[in-house]
Amino acid sequence: MSQRENILAAVTTLLTGVSGATVYRSREAPVDRTEGVTIVVAPEEESVELKGSGQGLVLRSLTIVIRVITRGAIPDQVADPYLVSAHGLLMANATLGGLAALITETSTRFDFEMADQTALATELRYEIRYHTLASSLT
């Protein structure tokens, strides 16, 4: 398994600690109204920086999206405690038990669903930096 997948699995496991939310890893199916608060962890992009020369270490910067889906009369207020909890859990373990060198929050985006004004998908973006050999993703 790649180091990237190990990191995504660790983040997904960590976020199961968000009380009252169901956590998925890269869910494709739409979230049904009856499912309650849902958190989806997915990779967005990864860049690579060569460290030194030859087949040495590379520094990888993985951007992940933690999408928190909520519903309510004021869905951003409903989302707030879940966002606080998810962020707190992630930043309390900023190396994911040694899998990563550093986790940095980069942005938050609020996407109110046009067809359902009571729904909100809040996207928390984080950059996770980690090292691998240039010749291996593991």
MIDOSE-1310 file (N, C-alpha, C; in nm, 2 decimals, decimal comma, always signed):
residues 138
msqr	+0,09/-0,12/+0,00/+0,00/+0,00/+0,00/+0,09/+0,12/+0,00; +0,05/+0,23/-0,07/+0,13/+0,35/-0,08/+0,12/+0,43/+0,05; +0,22/+0,51/+0,07/+0,22/+0,60/+0,19/+0,10/+0,69/+0,18; +0,06/+0,73/+0,06/-0,06/+0,82/+0,04/-0,18/+0,75/+0,10
enil	-0,20/+0,62/+0,06/-0,32/+0,55/+0,11/-0,31/+0,53/+0,26; -0,19/+0,50/+0,31/-0,18/+0,49/+0,46/-0,22/+0,62/+0,53; -0,19/+0,73/+0,47/-0,22/+0,86/+0,53/-0,37/+0,88/+0,52; -0,43/+0,86/+0,41/-0,58/+0,87/+0,39/-0,66/+0,78/+0,49
aavt	-0,61/+0,66/+0,50/-0,67/+0,56/+0,59/-0,66/+0,61/+0,74; -0,54/+0,67/+0,77/-0,52/+0,72/+0,91/-0,62/+0,84/+0,94; -0,63/+0,93/+0,84/-0,72/+1,04/+0,85/-0,86/+1,00/+0,87; -0,91/+0,90/+0,79/-1,04/+0,85/+0,79/-1,07/+0,79/+0,93
tllt	-0,97/+0,71/+0,98/-0,99/+0,64/+1,11/-0,99/+0,75/+1,22; -0,91/+0,85/+1,21/-0,90/+0,96/+1,31/-1,04/+1,03/+1,32; -1,10/+1,05/+1,20/-1,23/+1,13/+1,20/-1,35/+1,05/+1,24; -1,33/+0,92/+1,26/-1,44/+0,84/+1,32/-1,47/+0,88/+1,46
gvsg	-1,38/+0,96/+1,52/-1,39/+1,02/+1,65/-1,49/+1,14/+1,66; -1,53/+1,19/+1,54/-1,63/+1,30/+1,54/-1,77/+1,24/+1,58; -1,81/+1,28/+1,69/-1,94/+1,23/+1,75/-2,06/+1,27/+1,66; -2,14/+1,17/+1,63/-2,27/+1,19/+1,56/-2,25/+1,20/+1,41
atvy	-2,13/+1,17/+1,35/-2,11/+1,17/+1,21/-2,07/+1,03/+1,16; -2,10/+1,00/+1,04/-2,06/+0,88/+0,97/-1,95/+0,92/+0,87; -1,84/+0,85/+0,88/-1,72/+0,88/+0,80/-1,70/+0,78/+0,68; -1,67/+0,83/+0,56/-1,65/+0,75/+0,45/-1,51/+0,79/+0,39
rsre	-1,45/+0,70/+0,32/-1,33/+0,72/+0,24/-1,37/+0,73/+0,09; -1,37/+0,85/+0,03/-1,39/+0,87/-0,11/-1,52/+0,81/-0,16; -1,63/+0,85/-0,10/-1,76/+0,80/-0,13/-1,81/+0,86/-0,26; -1,86/+0,77/-0,35/-1,91/+0,82/-0,48/-2,07/+0,84/-0,48
apvd	-2,14/+0,76/-0,40/-2,28/+0,77/-0,40/-2,33/+0,90/-0,33; -2,44/+0,96/-0,38/-2,49/+1,08/-0,31/-2,53/+1,04/-0,16; -2,53/+1,14/-0,08/-2,57/+1,12/+0,06/-2,72/+1,15/+0,07; -2,79/+1,05/+0,12/-2,93/+1,05/+0,13/-2,97/+1,14/+0,25
rteg	-3,09/+1,21/+0,24/-3,13/+1,30/+0,35/-3,14/+1,23/+0,49; -3,17/+1,10/+0,49/-3,18/+1,02/+0,61/-3,05/+0,98/+0,68; -2,94/+1,01/+0,61/-2,81/+0,96/+0,66/-2,75/+1,05/+0,77; -2,80/+1,16/+0,79/-2,75/+1,25/+0,90/-2,62/+1,31/+0,85
vtiv	-2,54/+1,36/+0,95/-2,41/+1,42/+0,92/-2,31/+1,32/+0,86; -2,25/+1,35/+0,75/-2,16/+1,27/+0,68/-2,03/+1,34/+0,66; -1,92/+1,26/+0,68/-1,79/+1,32/+0,65/-1,72/+1,23/+0,54; -1,67/+1,29/+0,44/-1,60/+1,21/+0,33/-1,46/+1,26/+0,32
vape	-1,37/+1,17/+0,32/-1,22/+1,20/+0,31/-1,18/+1,16/+0,17; -1,11/+1,25/+0,10/-1,07/+1,22/-0,04/-0,94/+1,30/-0,07; -0,85/+1,24/-0,15/-0,74/+1,31/-0,20/-0,78/+1,41/-0,31; -0,71/+1,52/-0,32/-0,74/+1,61/-0,43/-0,63/+1,63/-0,53
eesv	-0,51/+1,64/-0,47/-0,39/+1,66/-0,56/-0,26/+1,63/-0,48; -0,16/+1,60/-0,55/-0,03/+1,57/-0,49/+0,08/+1,63/-0,58; +0,17/+1,70/-0,51/+0,29/+1,75/-0,59/+0,42/+1,69/-0,52; +0,52/+1,68/-0,60/+0,65/+1,62/-0,56/+0,76/+1,71/-0,58
elkg	+0,85/+1,71/-0,48/+0,97/+1,79/-0,48/+1,09/+1,70/-0,46; +1,18/+1,70/-0,55/+1,30/+1,62/-0,54/+1,40/+1,68/-0,43; +1,44/+1,60/-0,34/+1,54/+1,64/-0,24/+1,67/+1,58/-0,27; +1,77/+1,67/-0,30/+1,90/+1,62/-0,34/+1,90/+1,57/-0,49
sgqg	+1,99/+1,48/-0,52/+2,00/+1,43/-0,66/+1,98/+1,28/-0,66; +1,96/+1,24/-0,78/+1,95/+1,09/-0,80/+1,82/+1,03/-0,75; +1,83/+0,91/-0,70/+1,71/+0,84/-0,65/+1,69/+0,85/-0,50; +1,72/+0,97/-0,44/+1,71/+0,99/-0,30/+1,56/+1,01/-0,26
lvlr	+1,55/+1,09/-0,15/+1,42/+1,12/-0,10/+1,34/+1,23/-0,18; +1,21/+1,22/-0,18/+1,13/+1,32/-0,23/+1,03/+1,37/-0,12; +1,00/+1,49/-0,13/+0,90/+1,55/-0,04/+0,77/+1,56/-0,12; +0,67/+1,50/-0,07/+0,54/+1,50/-0,13/+0,44/+1,59/-0,05
slti	+0,36/+1,66/-0,13/+0,26/+1,75/-0,07/+0,12/+1,71/-0,12; +0,05/+1,64/-0,03/-0,08/+1,58/-0,06/-0,19/+1,67/-0,01; -0,27/+1,72/-0,10/-0,39/+1,80/-0,06/-0,51/+1,70/-0,05; -0,57/+1,71/+0,07/-0,69/+1,63/+0,10/-0,81/+1,72/+0,12
virv	-0,92/+1,66/+0,09/-1,05/+1,74/+0,12/-1,13/+1,65/+0,22; -1,17/+1,72/+0,33/-1,26/+1,66/+0,43/-1,39/+1,73/+0,41; -1,49/+1,66/+0,35/-1,62/+1,72/+0,31/-1,72/+1,68/+0,42; -1,77/+1,78/+0,49/-1,87/+1,76/+0,59/-2,01/+1,80/+0,54
itrg	-2,10/+1,70/+0,53/-2,23/+1,73/+0,47/-2,33/+1,73/+0,58; -2,40/+1,85/+0,59/-2,50/+1,87/+0,70/-2,63/+1,92/+0,64; -2,74/+1,91/+0,72/-2,87/+1,97/+0,68/-2,93/+2,04/+0,80; -3,01/+2,14/+0,77/-3,08/+2,21/+0,88/-3,12/+2,35/+0,83
aipd	-3,20/+2,42/+0,91/-3,25/+2,55/+0,87/-3,14/+2,65/+0,84; -3,03/+2,64/+0,92/-2,91/+2,72/+0,90/-2,80/+2,62/+0,90; -2,77/+2,55/+0,78/-2,68/+2,44/+0,78/-2,54/+2,47/+0,81; -2,49/+2,60/+0,80/-2,35/+2,63/+0,84/-2,34/+2,63/+0,99
qvad	-2,45/+2,66/+1,06/-2,45/+2,65/+1,21/-2,45/+2,51/+1,25; -2,52/+2,43/+1,18/-2,53/+2,28/+1,21/-2,39/+2,22/+1,19; -2,32/+2,26/+1,09/-2,19/+2,21/+1,05/-2,08/+2,25/+1,15; -2,09/+2,37/+1,21/-1,98/+2,42/+1,29/-1,92/+2,33/+1,39
pylv	-2,00/+2,27/+1,48/-1,94/+2,18/+1,58/-1,87/+2,06/+1,52; -1,91/+2,01/+1,41/-1,85/+1,90/+1,34/-1,72/+1,94/+1,28; -1,71/+2,06/+1,22/-1,59/+2,12/+1,17/-1,49/+2,14/+1,28; -1,53/+2,19/+1,39/-1,44/+2,22/+1,50/-1,38/+2,08/+1,55
sahg	-1,47/+1,98/+1,56/-1,42/+1,85/+1,61/-1,33/+1,79/+1,51; -1,36/+1,79/+1,38/-1,27/+1,73/+1,28/-1,14/+1,79/+1,28; -1,14/+1,93/+1,28/-1,01/+2,00/+1,28/-0,93/+1,97/+1,40; -0,99/+1,97/+1,52/-0,92/+1,95/+1,64/-0,86/+1,81/+1,64
llma	-0,93/+1,71/+1,60/-0,88/+1,57/+1,59/-0,76/+1,56/+1,50; -0,77/+1,62/+1,39/-0,66/+1,62/+1,29/-0,54/+1,69/+1,33; -0,56/+1,81/+1,39/-0,44/+1,89/+1,43/-0,38/+1,84/+1,56; -0,45/+1,77/+1,64/-0,40/+1,71/+1,76/-0,30/+1,60/+1,73
natl	-0,30/+1,55/+1,61/-0,21/+1,44/+1,57/-0,15/+1,48/+1,44; -0,08/+1,59/+1,43/-0,03/+1,65/+1,31/+0,07/+1,57/+1,23; +0,12/+1,46/+1,29/+0,21/+1,38/+1,21/+0,14/+1,24/+1,18; +0,02/+1,23/+1,22/-0,06/+1,10/+1,20/+0,02/+0,98/+1,25
ggla	+0,08/+1,00/+1,37/+0,16/+0,88/+1,42/+0,29/+0,86/+1,35; +0,34/+0,96/+1,29/+0,47/+0,95/+1,22/+0,46/+0,92/+1,07; +0,34/+0,91/+1,02/+0,32/+0,89/+0,87/+0,35/+1,02/+0,79; +0,33/+1,14/+0,85/+0,34/+1,27/+0,79/+0,45/+1,35/+0,86
alit	+0,51/+1,44/+0,79/+0,60/+1,54/+0,85/+0,52/+1,66/+0,90; +0,41/+1,70/+0,84/+0,34/+1,82/+0,88/+0,20/+1,82/+0,81; +0,10/+1,87/+0,88/-0,03/+1,89/+0,83/-0,06/+2,04/+0,85; -0,10/+2,10/+0,74/-0,14/+2,24/+0,74/-0,28/+2,26/+0,68
etst	-0,36/+2,34/+0,75/-0,49/+2,37/+0,70/-0,47/+2,48/+0,59; -0,54/+2,46/+0,47/-0,52/+2,56/+0,36/-0,64/+2,64/+0,33; -0,76/+2,58/+0,34/-0,88/+2,66/+0,31/-1,01/+2,59/+0,36; -1,12/+2,66/+0,36/-1,25/+2,61/+0,39/-1,34/+2,67/+0,29
rfdf	-1,43/+2,58/+0,23/-1,52/+2,62/+0,13/-1,66/+2,58/+0,17; -1,76/+2,67/+0,15/-1,90/+2,63/+0,19/-1,98/+2,62/+0,06; -2,04/+2,51/+0,03/-2,11/+2,49/-0,09/-2,26/+2,45/-0,05; -2,35/+2,56/-0,06/-2,49/+2,54/-0,03/-2,55/+2,47/-0,15
emad	-2,62/+2,37/-0,13/-2,69/+2,29/-0,24/-2,80/+2,38/-0,30; -2,79/+2,40/-0,43/-2,89/+2,48/-0,50/-3,03/+2,42/-0,49; -3,04/+2,29/-0,51/-3,17/+2,23/-0,51/-3,23/+2,21/-0,37; -3,15/+2,22/-0,27/-3,20/+2,19/-0,13/-3,13/+2,29/-0,04
qtal	-3,19/+2,41/-0,02/-3,12/+2,51/+0,05/-3,09/+2,48/+0,20; -3,14/+2,36/+0,25/-3,11/+2,32/+0,38/-2,99/+2,23/+0,39; -2,92/+2,21/+0,28/-2,81/+2,12/+0,27/-2,68/+2,20/+0,25; -2,57/+2,16/+0,31/-2,44/+2,22/+0,30/-2,33/+2,12/+0,29
atel	-2,24/+2,13/+0,20/-2,12/+2,06/+0,19/-2,00/+2,15/+0,22; -1,95/+2,14/+0,34/-1,83/+2,22/+0,38/-1,71/+2,14/+0,35; -1,61/+2,20/+0,28/-1,49/+2,14/+0,24/-1,37/+2,20/+0,31; -1,31/+2,12/+0,40/-1,19/+2,16/+0,47/-1,07/+2,10/+0,39
ryei	-0,98/+2,19/+0,35/-0,86/+2,14/+0,27/-0,74/+2,15/+0,36; -0,66/+2,04/+0,35/-0,53/+2,03/+0,43/-0,42/+1,99/+0,33; -0,30/+2,04/+0,36/-0,18/+1,99/+0,29/-0,11/+1,90/+0,39; -0,08/+1,78/+0,34/-0,01/+1,69/+0,42/+0,12/+1,66/+0,35
ryht	+0,23/+1,69/+0,42/+0,37/+1,67/+0,36/+0,43/+1,55/+0,42; +0,49/+1,47/+0,33/+0,55/+1,35/+0,38/+0,66/+1,31/+0,28; +0,75/+1,22/+0,33/+0,87/+1,18/+0,25/+0,85/+1,03/+0,20; +0,90/+1,01/+0,08/+0,92/+0,87/+0,03/+1,05/+0,87/-0,05
lass	+1,09/+0,75/-0,09/+1,20/+0,74/-0,18/+1,15/+0,78/-0,32; +1,24/+0,84/-0,40/+1,20/+0,88/-0,54/+1,16/+0,75/-0,62; +1,21/+0,64/-0,58/+1,18/+0,52/-0,66/+1,06/+0,44/-0,61; +0,99/+0,49/-0,50/+0,88/+0,41/-0,44/+0,78/+0,50/-0,39
lt	+0,65/+0,46/-0,40/+0,54/+0,53/-0,33/+0,51/+0,48/-0,19; +0,58/+0,37/-0,15/+0,56/+0,32/-0,02/+0,65/+0,37/+0,09
